[in-house]
């Protein structure tokens, strides 16, 4: 997906009369030079980027432009656009390219590992400054494949996250709950503790309280990036109860709506996920947990990714008002 200009967004919004009134009320666009602002009732409404824009290849400027147009002031940012900004060849960090297997994949991993040893981390401050000048805080840094990182790479990943201003790193929880899986979790947790950061483990429908609590026991630096939509779809109980019990270990929650019994993603308010209750729980307890929208449902005919994300942001704003 290309980066949308203000004019593009306005045309898309006006393409459907019902959406036009909504977008006007939501005020998702900001004038040039204006700073974003999505902290409502003390809760930061964020976005998983660039994933939610349905284009992992968006660069740093395109991601920032979209966030400012949407009025978002907090993000969970994947490392790929940062590493490209720092000078890594895009072909090395592109997530689709990682589907290559065998000798080619190993050669690519070795080249990227070597690049990370000498990556110009000082430039991460420049990246951070650009985002902060626009009013967008990089609160969470998503590191894909962190369990395969060598020791030097782990140090690099946590140093990068801190240079970007993040308070936590996130990654997919290992699906291997064997002794090897525990060893991987404990190793990453050790590096996180060394750098003074939490790791928010992102689970899917098969990941319930038992799996998260097991990980918590392996390191005090392992936490949960609780995806409340997946949690509900997997019939794992109430995400409200989980957050209430483990809020000190919850780095951020992924906000999406899904149906129970492995049901699909729906527009916000049409599934079984207690989005309003979760947001108000965080608000009322003043917990520093980012409410990170992860946009995954199918875009309705006549709409667009940007328009639907704006709807999701408004839903969260209204819930917290």
LOVOVO-962848 format. One record per residue (C-alpha): z, y, x. Coordinates in steps of 0.001 Angstrom, whole numbers, plus 500000, padded with zeros to 6 digits. Layout:
ZYX ...
//
This chain:
500000500000500000 499166503437501306 501693506259501321 501530508245498091 501063511989498122 502749514236495593 499430514642493773 498831510866493696 502259510233492238 501824512895489573 498473511426488513 499981507966488243 502899509240486211 500667511102483807 498401508097483337 500788506756480689 502405509185478255 505741507323477905 506129507131481674 505307510812482104 508305511961480135 510536509510481959 509430510580485408 509930514212484549 513468513530483413 514186511433486509 512907514191488838 511822511600491432 509688514048493420 510984516597495859 509283519777496948 508061519944500533 510985520524502864 513609519533500294 516156516882501208 516653513694499247 519912512970497462 520850509707495724 524609509498496112 525922509414492544 529593509166491691 530270508396495340 527852505438495342 524813505550497596 521737504322495751 519473502962498459 516273500983498849 515207497997500953 512244499379502929 509409498909503591 509745495632501644 510166497309498251 506922499247498693 505030495923498822 503548496798502215 505410495678505315 502929497507507547 503936501007506417 504868503183509374 507986505304509817 506439508478508376 504952506728505329 508277505077504513 510140508367504872 507619510257502726 507991507739499905 511803507807500093 511916511595499938 509483511653497003 511779509225495198 514865511291496005 516503508484497960 519020509352500642 519991505879501891 517994502868503055 518193499358504381 515453499548506996 513747496616508654 513273496756512405 509480496373512391 508549500044511791 511216501116514280 509896498820516987 506344500022516413 507659503604516715 509310502623520012 506005501309521342 505916497597520514 502407496332519672 502181496094515885 500673492596516144 503887491369517764 506277492601515092 504089492236512001 505849489777509698 502617488102508588 501688487425512180 504880485368512496 503265482702510350 501362481601513453 502803478328514774 502742476281517941 501897477611521394 500537480892520028 503801481602518211 505868480782521290 503720483038523478 504105485852520997 507893485373520820 508137485418524613 506090488611524886 508209490340522256 511426489120523895 510249490591527206 509362493893525525 512817494143523959 514484493832527374 513023497201528394 512567498838524980 513163502616525096 516280502623522907 516810506322523604 513850507016521320 515722505404518439 517720508631518311 514472510517517713 513642508150514851 517103508623513364 516931512406513700 513656512536511762 515154510592508872 518424512504508848 516576515827508882 514939514730505614 518324513690504205 517795509924504515 520523507846506172 519696504486507759 522890502730506706 521722499132507120 519239497667509613 517556494401508577 516857492078511504 514560489195510618 515038485924512480 518192487053514289 519517483481514668 516647482705517044 517405485702519269 518405485092522875 521589486809524106 519783489825525561 517888490232522290 521105490137520283 522567492913522401 519341494857521903 519409494361518105 522965495649517696 522413498540520112 519295499490518140 521201499405514851 523939501645516243 521400504070517714 519828504368514252 523220505243512751 523685501976510857 527102500671509894 525840497104509442 523027494701510252 521581492390507614 519700489128507867 518817486050505819 521657483517505823 520743480304507580 519870477534505145 521219475003507649 524911474462506872 525226471776509534 527245472196512741 524199473829514348 524035476323511495 527713477121511933 527198477604515652 524356480044515013 526444482012512530 529448482144514853 527292483221517804 525738486124515883 529148487032514472 530518487206518004 527863489685519070 528461491737515923 532183491917516679 531408492920520248 529378495872518983 531739496784516155 529319496083513310 529300493762510306 526440491385509589 525536491270505904 524203487785505197 521569487803502482 521625484769500229 519276483515497543 519825481661494280 521207478616496087 523839480701497916 527120480950496054 530684481987496840 531337478715498686 528569479360501224 529546482976501785 533234482144502140 532409479420504644 530510481973506748 533394484454506493 535646481857508090 533401481560511143 533737485193512248 535490488333510978 532236490198511617 530222488123509138 529937489645505683 527746489457502607 524668491321501531 525188490092497985 521956489959496010 523337490184492485 520046489107490897 519779485941492966 523489485257492430 523081485358488651 519814483395488674 521538480613490612 524323480402488004 526880481175490710 529237483029488394 529890486737488114 528888488996491016 531557491396489712 534249488810490419 532807488033493865 532691491699494869 536183492316493557 537526489466495728 535478490139498848 534610493847498775 535854494370502338 533195491919503548 530345493200501362 528090495430503466 525744496281500578 524485494743497364 520859494146496466 520230495514493001 517657493647490957 517609492083487490 516970488377486937 517514485817484208 520011482972484527 518931479369485209 516561480363488056 514847482850485762 512392485379487108 512736489046488023 512638491562485180 512641495342484862 516171496692485120 518135496164481922 516023493255480653 517656490371482538 521122488829482693 522380490640485788 525379492973485205 523886495886487147 525863498584485338 529146496729485760 528571496211489493 527658499848490077 530678501100488151 532988498681489962 531879500134493303 532154503682491946 535582503298490386 537063501678493505 535352504081495918 534167501186498065 531612502081500801 529026499604499512 525422500753499314 523677499821496052 520347498827497576 517471498442495140 515185495564496121 512060495961494039 510560492574493154 509422492379489523 505744492491488606 504329495992488152 503338496472484482 499742497334483650 499129501066483892 502091501666486179 502604501618489950 505132500495492530 506360504054493032 506701504710489299 508642501474488778 510987502159491677 511602505601490167 512553503873486908 514968501612488770 516546504597490527 517001506372487212 518590503269485684 521157503265488497 521735507013488256 522334506766484525 524757503859485001 526807505915487441 526673509247485588 
//
